[in-house]
């Protein structure tokens, strides 16, 4: 039996002043994400340290690989979102993505020390994430009241981040108990990933029924030969996933998101910069993501509620302002403890105010039948921009040093914030979505 069988989008509005419950589908998806993130973070917690300090990659090489892994999801995001909208197959497409990520752990187990196979397995994990993200987020927007989307995404992201916290801790505990047997980590990660797929199948209802009946066509005359329509041409088929960009508001959100993404250095680079500035011992490096994740976990729901109350544009922009401040702190002559604490706290604020809030901002701008595809377009614009940002920052660090690279990144993010503030569209009134 499914945990939830009806969508909140059809429910009557709740009277003002009455506290609304988080939809059961959101809680179910949050549980799936929590379990899946435990599996994923068990094997990725030490990736930046392993590549840069273990294998000796330069920051330029690491920036290219980090951007490649994030950018590898771009095309599959579009395909996954478009496929989910066709027939309302959100759950099925998301399940494929979760299963692919789980199976990638077997690739790590079989890879041994082969760097190429390890990279392929990590890429498979990212592809699985790219496939599932838009259909999953579309389900959240379709099953939640529009006026509570910020809170719904905040609850989901908080549960997701709980998994991100537990994953590294589970991996370190397992390594300690098995005397650094990495194969054991990969096996346990695979089993936990399969559990996430099973929970999706059992707890989450099928995708939203958002399809409409196909338009009727006049019968062809006996002597008339069918002509290929413009929509059936190969170029038109390839561009179908980009159809949500025809909506002006979605175009503006995608452009603003791309500009901000192109000026956003990855959190992995922030951790490496902290290690570079403070001389942090390699033993403590894997705990840096846990500090940022803890801040995200504590602030995700309050940030979502604030976004529902004051509008989602301002928290989204303020969140990028927190990232700008974190980057600026790395240039300031601060004590090591204050520097580490400040950067991690601001990074947690950045994710809490931007990740789910962006989806809550975009969702109501899209018709229900294009919800997954539209969210995928915005996510893809952000992912592709971050590829350029990671590669560019890595190149600047390699050729000019970390301080110059940070100054350039700060200037770029400040300029992107000014542009995004003018580009982001006004939000529809709470309780209304695009039909």
N, C-alpha and C positions, 0 to 999 in steps of 0.2 A: 504494500500500500504506500502511496506517495505521502510525503509529509504535508504537501499542499496540493489541492486539486482545483482551486479556482484562482483567477487572477484578480488582483486588487484594482486593476484599471476599470473594472465594471462595477465596483462597489460604490454605493452612494456616498457622497461626501460626509465626512465626520464633522459634527458641530464644533464650532470654535470653542477652545477651552478644554476640550476633552482630549486626553493623552491617547494617541494612536499607537497601536502595537506595530512592531516591525513585521512585515509580511513573512509568512512561514517559508516561502521560496527563497527569500534573501538569507534567512538563517540556515537553510539547507545548503545553499551555494556557499555560504561562509564556512560551513563545516567541511565541505569538499575542498575549498581553497586552503583551509587550515592544514588538513592532512596532506594535501599535495605539496604545500610549501615546506612542511617538515621533510618530505622526501627530497625536494629539490635543494633546499639549503644545506642538507647534510653533505652534499658533494661540491657545493660552490662557495662555501664560506671562506676558503683559503685560496681561491683562484688567483686574485691579483698578486698575492705574495708568492705563490708558486711560480707564476709566469715571469715576474720581474726579478725577484730575488733568487728563486730556485733555478729557473732555466736561463736567467741572465738576459731576458729580453729588454731592449731599450724602451723608454716611454713611448717613442714613436711606434714601435712594433706592437706594444701593448695597446696603444690607442687604436691602431688599425684592427687588431683582433677583437677588442671590446666593442668597437663600432660595428664590426662585421657580425658578431653574434647578435647584437641588438637589431641591426638592419636586416638580418636574415629573415626576420618575421614580417617584413613590410609587405611582400607580395602575398604571403599566405594569410595575413590579416584581411586583406581585401577579398581574397577568394573565400575565406571562411565566413566573413560577414555577409557577402553576397549569397553564398549557398545557404546560410541559415535563414535568410529572409525568404527564400524560395520555398514555399510550403510550410513556413513556420517551424523549421527543423533546428531550432536553437539548441535544444538538449543533445540531439544526435551529433551535430557538428562539434559542440563543446566536448562531448565524450570522446570523439576521435582525437582531439588535441590532448586531453588528459591521458589517454591510453598511449599516445606517441611519447609523451614525456616520461611515463612510467617505464616503457620499454627501453628508453635511452639509457637507463641505469644498467641494463644487461650489457649494452655496448661498452660501458665503462668497465664492467666486470671482465669482459672478454678482451679488452684492449691491452691489458698488461701495462707495459711502459711505452707503447707505440703512441707517439704524440699525435699522429694523424688520426688514429682511431679515437683517441680521447677528444680531439677537436670535433670529429664527426658526431660523436655521442652528445657533446655539449650543444652542437648545432641542432641536433634532433630535438633536444629538450626545448631549445628556444623556438623551434618551428611549432612544436606542440603548444607552447604558450601562445604563440601568435595565432594559431587556429582557434583556440578556445576563448580568448579574451573578449572579443567583440560579441559573440553569441551569449556568453555569460553576462556581460554588462547589459546587453539588450534585454535579457530576461529580467534583470533587476529593474530596469526602467519601465518595462511593460507590466510588471507585477506590483509596482509601488505607486502610491498616490503622488502626482507630480509635485505637490507642495512639500513632500517629505523625501524627495530624492536625495538630498544632501545627507540626511540622517541615514537613509537606507545604505548608501554607498559608504558612509562612515562606519556603520556596523560591519558591513562586509569586509572593508579594508582592515578594520581592527582585528577581525578573526583571521584574515589572511596574514596579517603581520604577526599574530601570535604564533603561527606556524613558522614564520621566518625567524622568530626568536628561539623556538624549541628545536629547530633543525640543527643548527650548529652545536647547541648544547648536547643534543643526542649523539651527534657525530663524535664530539670530543670524549664523551663518556664511553662510547663504544670503543674508540681507539685506546683509551686508558685501560679498559677491561680486557682487551684482546691483544695488548702489546703492539699497537700500531698496525693492526691487520686491516688494511684498507679494503680488501675484498669483502670483509664482513660489513663494512659501511655500505658498499654498493649493493650487497644482497638485501640488507635491511631496508635501504632506500627503495629498492625495487618493490619489495613487499608492501611498504607503506604507500607507494604510488598506486599499486593495484587496489589497495583498500579505498583510496580516493575515487577511483573509477567505479568501484562497487557502490560506494555511498551516493555517487551521482545517479546511478541507475535506480537505486532504491528510494532515495529521499526526494529527488527533484522531479516535478511533473514535466510532461513533454513541452516542446516549444509552443510559443503563443501562436494561435491561429490568426494570422494577419493577412492571409491571402484573400484575394477577391476573385470572383468568377471572371474567366476570360471574356473579352468583348466578343459579341457575335459578329460574324462577317457575312457579307452577302455572298451567295454561291457564285462560283465562276461560271461564265458562259461556256458552253461546250467547246466553242472554237477558240477560247482565250487560253493562252498558256500562262501559268503563274509566273509572275516576275519577282525576283528577289527583292524584298523590302530593304530599306536602309538599315532597319534594326537587325536583319539577318546577316549583314556583311561581317566579315571577320573582324574588321577594325571596330565595328559597333559592339560586337560581342566582347571584345577585350576591354572596351571602355565602360561596359555596364557597371562594374563595381564602383566606378567613379561618378555614377549618376547623381548621388546625393550632393555633389558639388554644384549642381544646377541651382540649388537653393542658396540665395545670397547670404543668409545668416550662417549657414554651414561653411560656405566659402570663407567668410571672414574669420570664423573660429579656427578653421584649418590653417589659414595663413598666419594668424596670430600665434597659434601653437607652434607652427614651424619656425617662426622667427625666434621665439623663446627657446625652442629646442636647440636651434643652431648656436645659441649663446650659452647653453647649459653644459657644463662639464660634468661627467659622470661622478657618482659618489665614490666609485673605486679610485678615481684620481684624487678626490679629496682625502681619502684614507692614506694613499701613498704620499701625498703632500704633508699630512700630519706626521707620518712616520719619518719623512725627510727632515721636517722642521724640528721634531722633538727627539729624534734618535730612538724612538720607541723600540723596545726589544721585540724581535720577531715572534716570541711566544705570545705576546699580548695583541699582536696585530689582528688576529681573527675576531677579537672581541669588539673591535671598533664598529662593525655593522650592527652588533647587538645594541650598542648605545643609541644609534640612530633609530633602530627599529623599536626600541622601548619608547622613545619620544613619539614616534608615529602611532604606536598602539594607544598611548594615553590621550593623544590629541585628535585622533581620526573622528570619533563620534562628536566631540564638541565642535570641531571645525565644520563638520557636516551640518550640525544644527545651526551654527552661526550663518552658514551659507544659505540655508533655507529661510533664515530670518531677514538677512540684510541684502540678499542677492548673491549670486555665485561669482560674478565678475570680480568683485573686490577681494574676497579671500584668495582667489586664484592668482591675482596680481600680487597681493601682499605675500603670498607664499614664495613667489619668485624673488620678491624683495628680501625675504629671509635667506634665500640661497646667496643672493648678492652680498649680504652682510657676512655670511659664513666665509665666502671667498675673500672678503676684505680683511677678516680677522686673521687669515693666514699670512697677511702682509704686515700685521701689527706686531710690535715688540711686547708680547704678552707672556706671562709664565706658562710653562708647558701644561700644567693641570687646567688652568683657566682656558687655554687655547683649545685643548681637546674637548673639554666639557661644552664650551660655547659652540664650537663647530658641529658637534654631534647633536646638540639641542636644536640649533637652527636647521640642520638637515632634517630632523624629525618634523619640525614645523613646516618645512618646505613640502615634504611628501603629504602630510596631513591636509594641507590647504590646497593641494593641486591635483593629486591623483584621482580620487573619487569625485572631487568637486568639478573637474573638467567634464567627466561623464554626465554628472547631474546637470551641468550647464548645457551640454550639447543635446542630450536626450529629448527634451521637450521641443527642440527646434526641428525634429524629424518626424515624418509620418510613421505610424506604427509599422507599416509594411516595409519600411526601409531603415528601421532602427539599427539593426546589427551592421548593415552596410555603411550607414552614415558614421556610426561610432568607429568602425574600422578605418574609414578614410581619415578621420582626425587622428587616430592612433598611429596610422601609417605616416602621416605628415610629421608627427612628432618623432617617430623612430628614425626616419630617413634623415631628419635634421640632426638628430643626436649622433648619427654615423659621422656626418661632417664635423660636428663639434668635437667628438672624441679624437678623430684623426688630426684635426687642426690643432687641438690643444697639445696632443702628443708631439706633433712636429715642432710647435713653438717651444715646448719644454726642452726638446732635444737640441735645437739649434741656438736658442737664446737663453735658456735657463728657466727655472720655475717661477722666479719673481716676475720676469717680463711676461711670461705666458699668463700668469694670474692677472697682471695689470690689463693686458689685452682682453682677457675673458671678462673682467669686471666692466670695462668700457663697453664691450659688446652686449652684455646682459642689460646694462642700464639703457642703452639705445633701444634694444628689443622691447624692454618694458614700456618705454614711451610710445613706441609704435603700437604695441598690443593694446594699450589703454585706449587708443583711438579706434582700433580695428574691431575689438570685441563688440558684438551687437547687444542691443538692449534685450533683456529677457522677457518672455511672455509672462503675463500675470500668473501667480501660483494657482495651481488647480486647472490650468489649461495646457493642452499640448497641441502640436500640429496635427490636424486630422489626417 
